[in-house]
Amino acid sequence: MVVIRGASSGLGEATARYLAQHGAKLVLGARRLGRLQAIAKELSLVNDAAVQTDVTQYAQVTRTAALVAAYTALPGRTTWPATDETLMMWPQR
């Protein structure tokens, strides 16, 4: 599973679309929930894959962390947090 913050636009959205095309299981986080839900629906993600996450709001961050913990507790699940910083480490093709 890949957790993408800032997934409602820009690099985050592009990353979500790319990884979804390649079969990744995604959790999308950003402040704009309506936009996240539209992207999740377009990418055929599960209902709880779009999580409103404003990193300045403690309750939203802990809710996202709980969702990620629940997914990763399942057998065979791993998590890779995708952030702007990790995008810079992707190999160039």
N, C-alpha and C positions, 0 to 999 in steps of 0.2 A: 504494500500500500504506500502511496505517495501522498504526503500532506503538502498542499500548496497554499501559502499565504499570499494575499494580494491577487487572488485568482479571478477577480471580477473584471480585470482589464489588463492591457499591456502585456509584459513578459509573463506574468502569472497566468493570464488567460491563455496565451499562446502555448505555454508549457503544458497546461491542462489539456488543451486540444491535441497536442502532439503525443503526449503520453497515453491519452485515451485511445487514440488511433492505433497505438501499439499494445493495447490490452492491459494497461496498468489500472489497478484499483485506486481510486482517488478520493481524497477528502479535500474539499475546497473551502478556504477561509478568506474572508474579507469583510469590510464594513457594510457593503451594499448587499443585503440579503436577497432582495428581489432579483438583482442581476445575477447573483450566484445561483439562485434556484433556476433561472432561465438557462444558464449555461449547463448546469447539472442535468436538466431535462433534455436539452439538446444533445448532450453526450451520453444519454441513457444511463446515468448514474443512479444509485439507490437513493431513496428519499432523504436520508439523513447525511448525504455526502456534502451538502452545502451548509456550512455553519458560519453564522455571523460572528466575526472575530475582529474586534477592535482591540489592539494590543494595549490600549490605555484603559480598558475596562476589565478589571480582574475577573468578574463573573463570566464574561465571554471567553476569556483565555482558559479558565479552569474547565468550562464546559467542553471546549475543544480538546483539551488535554484528556478529559475523561472519555470522550469518544474515541480518540486515538488509542488510549489504553485498552478500551474494550475490544477494538479490532485486533490489536497486536497480541492480546491474550489468547486469541484463537490459534489452534495448532497450524503451523505452516505459514504464519503471517509474519512479515517483517515490515518495517517502516523506514522510509527515506524522506526526511523533511526537505522539501524543495523551497529554497529561498533565493533572493536575488544573488546572494553570495555563492550558492552552490551552482547556479547557472554558469558562472564564470569558470567552473571547473569541468564543464562538459567537454568531451573531446570534440575537436573540429573535424568535420567530414569534408 
